[in-house]
Amino acid sequence: MKILITMGVKEHHEEELKKSAAGAELLFVPADKVRLDELADADVIIGNIPPELLPAATNLRWLQLNTAGADAFCKKGVLKDDVLLTNATGAYGLALSEHLLAQLLAMMKKLYPYYDNQKKAIWHDEGQVTSIENATVLILGIGDIGRAFARRVKALGAYVIGVRRRTGSKPVGIDELGTLKNLDSLLARADVVVSILPSTAATTGLFDKGRFAAMKKGAYFLNIGRGNAVVTNDLIEAMRAGHLAGAALDVTDPEPLPESHPLWQTPGVYITPHISGDDHLPATQDRIVQIAARNLAAFLKGEPLENLVNRETGYKN
């Protein structure tokens, strides 16, 4: 059994993976340095590699991603039908929920304008601020990340509405549950709208001119899922019209955002370059390795894997 590890790991992570795969051959190679012959020999790949290289992995039986998002690997022709695909759902809740909370509080308390004033040596009161307490927070996507964010804003006194693809039991920490079918009525009630949606046919262009118009005037919009859930020009129009109080984006469409793109200069828009996840928080990398190690041990024993991805929906089963 040949196992190719392409994600970045530290020494203690290597030891953890080796312990979970006794008797197997593990090869640690960064994703950008993998040779085609190494891909061809691999029975298992742990870590994301460019999807266009995967047809060379002719012996591949299982791909474990180090990301929660799997959309690029669900496209036809990337993986053979009999290859198992698993993601790292469960590793990113802490990092991304804290990033969202930081962005939201910075907008609500006008920390961004005050920082701009500081750089210009301007002593100026920016006026009234808002609070998470008693705010209605609408979260689209209540998997691990959405639930982690819900717990944090709930602790600060928010009323939390979760949106998922289909109805079901209401997760702990969610006050109310809805689906995309009643999204417009939910948008009208929300003081804060958070998108943690993957890229699917149903989510592409979801936030367009009509959806921004349906949002409460003065609401905040945050996107940490996929940039193509937003029609960028429509968001720019909503911001320039003063309809929204602020928009914090860790993902954009297009991405990377070109230097000349008007979104950079749109008042009230705050952009980070898709950095809320990855391994910026050491705990995230630890959790990714733990998921991979558990799955590796299970795979070698012929046991079911966690975080199996449905390639039709792009979501974890």
C-alpha positions in Angstrom: 0.0 0.0 0.0 1.6 3.3 -1.1 0.3 6.5 0.5 1.2 9.9 -0.8 1.0 12.8 1.8 0.9 16.1 -0.1 -0.3 18.4 2.6 2.0 20.4 4.8 2.8 18.6 8.1 5.1 19.0 11.0 7.3 16.3 12.5 4.7 15.3 15.1 2.1 15.1 12.4 4.3 12.7 10.4 4.6 10.5 13.4 0.8 10.5 14.0 0.2 9.5 10.4 2.9 6.8 10.4 1.4 5.3 13.6 -2.0 5.0 11.9 -0.6 3.3 8.9 1.7 0.5 10.2 3.0 -1.6 7.4 2.2 0.9 4.6 4.7 3.0 2.6 4.2 6.7 3.3 5.8 9.3 1.1 5.7 12.9 2.1 6.0 15.3 -0.9 4.6 18.9 -1.1 1.7 19.2 -3.5 3.6 21.5 -5.8 6.6 19.1 -6.1 4.7 15.8 -6.8 6.0 13.9 -9.8 3.7 12.1 -12.2 5.3 8.7 -11.4 4.6 9.3 -7.7 1.0 10.0 -8.5 0.8 6.9 -10.7 2.1 4.7 -7.8 -0.2 6.1 -5.1 -3.1 4.0 -3.7 -4.0 6.8 -1.4 -3.4 10.5 -1.5 -3.8 12.6 1.6 -3.9 16.3 0.8 -5.1 18.5 -2.0 -3.2 18.5 -5.3 -4.1 20.3 -8.5 -7.2 18.5 -9.8 -5.8 18.4 -13.4 -3.0 16.1 -12.2 -5.3 13.5 -10.8 -5.9 11.5 -14.0 -2.3 10.5 -13.6 -3.1 8.8 -10.3 -4.2 5.5 -12.1 -4.0 3.3 -9.0 -5.8 5.7 -6.7 -8.4 4.3 -4.4 -9.0 7.1 -2.0 -8.4 10.8 -1.8 -8.4 12.6 1.6 -8.6 16.4 1.2 -7.1 18.8 3.7 -9.9 21.2 3.0 -13.6 21.2 3.8 -14.5 22.4 0.3 -14.5 19.6 -2.3 -16.2 21.2 -5.3 -13.1 21.2 -7.5 -12.7 17.5 -7.0 -16.3 16.6 -7.7 -16.2 17.7 -11.3 -16.6 15.0 -14.0 -13.3 13.4 -15.1 -11.3 14.5 -12.1 -11.6 11.3 -10.2 -12.7 7.8 -11.3 -16.1 6.8 -10.1 -14.8 4.1 -7.8 -12.3 6.4 -6.0 -13.4 7.4 -2.4 -13.4 11.1 -1.7 -13.3 12.5 1.9 -12.8 16.1 3.2 -11.7 17.8 6.3 -15.1 18.9 7.7 -14.7 19.4 11.4 -11.2 20.9 11.3 -12.1 24.5 10.4 -14.9 25.5 12.8 -12.7 27.2 15.4 -10.6 29.2 12.9 -13.3 30.3 10.6 -15.9 31.1 13.3 -13.4 33.3 15.1 -12.5 35.0 11.9 -16.2 35.8 11.2 -16.7 37.1 14.7 -13.7 39.4 14.4 -14.9 40.7 11.1 -18.4 41.3 12.4 -17.4 43.1 15.6 -14.9 45.2 13.6 -17.7 46.4 11.3 -20.3 46.8 14.1 -17.9 48.9 16.3 -16.5 50.8 13.3 -12.9 49.7 13.9 -12.1 49.8 10.2 -13.0 53.6 9.9 -11.1 54.3 13.1 -8.1 52.6 11.8 -8.3 54.6 8.6 -8.5 57.7 10.7 -5.5 56.7 12.7 -3.3 56.4 9.6 -4.3 60.0 8.7 -3.9 61.3 12.3 -7.6 62.2 12.4 -9.3 62.4 15.9 -12.9 62.0 14.9 -16.0 60.4 16.5 -17.6 58.0 13.9 -20.9 58.0 15.7 -23.4 55.3 16.6 -22.4 51.6 16.7 -24.3 48.4 16.8 -24.3 45.2 18.9 -24.5 41.5 18.5 -26.8 41.3 21.5 -30.5 41.1 20.4 -29.3 41.0 16.7 -30.9 38.4 14.4 -28.1 36.4 12.8 -28.9 34.4 9.7 -26.4 31.6 8.9 -26.5 29.9 5.5 -24.7 26.6 6.0 -24.9 25.1 9.5 -22.3 22.4 9.3 -19.3 22.5 11.6 -18.3 26.1 10.8 -21.8 27.5 10.9 -22.6 25.8 14.2 -19.3 27.0 15.7 -20.1 30.6 14.7 -23.7 30.2 16.0 -22.4 29.2 19.4 -20.2 32.3 19.6 -22.9 34.8 18.6 -25.5 33.0 20.7 -23.2 33.5 23.7 -23.2 37.2 23.0 -27.0 37.4 22.9 -28.0 36.9 19.3 -31.0 35.2 17.9 -29.7 32.6 15.4 -31.5 31.3 12.3 -29.9 28.5 10.4 -30.5 27.7 6.8 -29.8 24.3 5.3 -30.7 22.5 2.1 -33.5 20.4 3.6 -35.5 20.3 6.7 -34.5 18.2 9.7 -33.8 18.4 13.4 -32.7 21.8 14.7 -29.0 21.7 15.8 -28.1 22.8 19.3 -27.5 26.6 19.4 -29.8 27.3 16.5 -33.0 29.1 17.5 -34.9 28.6 14.2 -34.3 26.6 11.1 -35.1 27.4 7.5 -34.3 26.4 3.9 -33.4 28.2 0.7 -37.1 28.0 -0.2 -37.9 30.7 2.3 -34.7 32.6 2.1 -36.1 35.9 1.0 -38.4 36.2 4.0 -35.6 35.3 6.4 -33.3 37.9 4.8 -35.8 40.6 5.6 -35.6 39.7 9.3 -31.8 39.5 9.6 -29.4 42.1 11.0 -26.5 39.9 10.0 -26.3 37.5 7.0 -23.4 35.0 6.9 -22.8 32.7 3.9 -20.8 29.5 4.5 -22.0 27.8 1.4 -20.0 25.6 -0.9 -19.9 26.0 -4.7 -22.8 24.1 -6.2 -25.3 24.7 -9.0 -27.9 25.8 -6.3 -25.6 28.3 -4.6 -23.9 30.0 -7.6 -25.2 33.5 -7.9 -27.5 33.1 -4.9 -26.8 36.6 -3.6 -27.9 38.8 -6.5 -29.5 42.2 -6.8 -32.9 40.8 -5.7 -31.4 39.1 -2.6 -29.5 42.1 -1.5 -32.7 44.2 -1.9 -34.5 41.7 0.2 -32.1 42.2 3.1 -32.9 44.6 5.8 -31.5 48.1 5.3 -28.4 48.5 7.5 -27.7 44.8 7.7 -24.2 43.3 7.6 -23.2 40.6 5.0 -20.3 38.2 5.5 -19.1 35.5 3.0 -16.6 32.9 4.1 -17.9 30.1 1.8 -17.3 30.5 -1.9 -17.1 33.8 -3.8 -19.3 32.6 -6.6 -22.3 32.6 -4.3 -22.3 36.4 -4.8 -22.9 38.4 -7.9 -20.1 40.8 -7.3 -21.4 43.7 -9.2 -24.7 43.5 -7.4 -23.0 43.6 -4.1 -21.0 46.6 -5.2 -24.3 48.3 -6.2 -26.0 47.5 -2.9 -23.0 48.9 -1.0 -22.7 52.1 -3.0 -26.4 52.7 -2.6 -25.9 52.5 1.2 -28.4 49.6 1.6 -26.0 47.5 3.6 -24.0 48.7 6.6 -21.0 46.6 5.7 -19.7 43.5 3.9 -16.8 41.3 5.0 -15.5 38.9 2.4 -12.8 36.2 2.8 -13.7 34.9 -0.6 -14.5 36.8 -3.9 -15.5 36.3 -7.4 -13.2 36.4 -9.3 -10.4 35.1 -7.1 -7.7 36.2 -6.7 -9.3 39.6 -7.0 -7.5 41.7 -9.8 -5.8 44.8 -8.6 -8.0 47.0 -10.8 -11.3 45.5 -9.6 -13.8 48.1 -8.2 -14.6 45.8 -5.2 -11.3 46.9 -3.6 -12.4 50.5 -3.5 -16.1 50.0 -2.6 -16.9 51.8 0.7 -17.9 49.5 3.5 -16.4 46.3 1.9 -13.6 44.6 3.9 -11.6 41.9 2.1 -9.2 39.2 3.3 -7.6 37.0 0.7 -9.1 33.6 1.5 -6.9 33.1 4.5 -9.4 32.4 7.3 -8.7 28.6 7.0 -5.6 26.8 5.7 -3.1 26.2 8.5 -2.9 29.7 9.8 -4.2 28.5 13.1 -2.1 25.6 14.3 -5.1 23.9 15.9 -6.6 23.6 12.4 -3.7 21.7 11.0 -3.7 19.4 14.1 -7.4 18.7 13.5 -6.9 18.0 9.8 -4.1 15.5 10.6 -6.3 13.8 13.2 -9.1 13.3 10.7 -6.7 12.0 8.1 -5.0 9.6 10.6 -8.4 8.2 11.8 -9.5 7.7 8.2 -6.1 6.1 7.3 -6.4 3.6 10.1 -10.0 2.8 9.1 -9.1 2.5 5.4 -6.4 0.0 6.1 -8.8 -2.1 8.2 -11.5 -1.9 5.6 -13.8 0.1 7.9 -16.1 3.0 6.9 -14.5 6.4 6.5 -15.7 9.7 8.0 -16.5 12.7 5.9 -17.3 10.9 2.7 -18.2 13.5 0.1 -21.3 13.1 -2.2 -19.9 14.1 -5.6 -23.3 15.1 -6.9 -23.9 17.7 -4.1 -20.4 18.5 -3.1 -21.4 18.1 0.5 -20.4 15.5 3.1 -22.8 12.6 3.2 
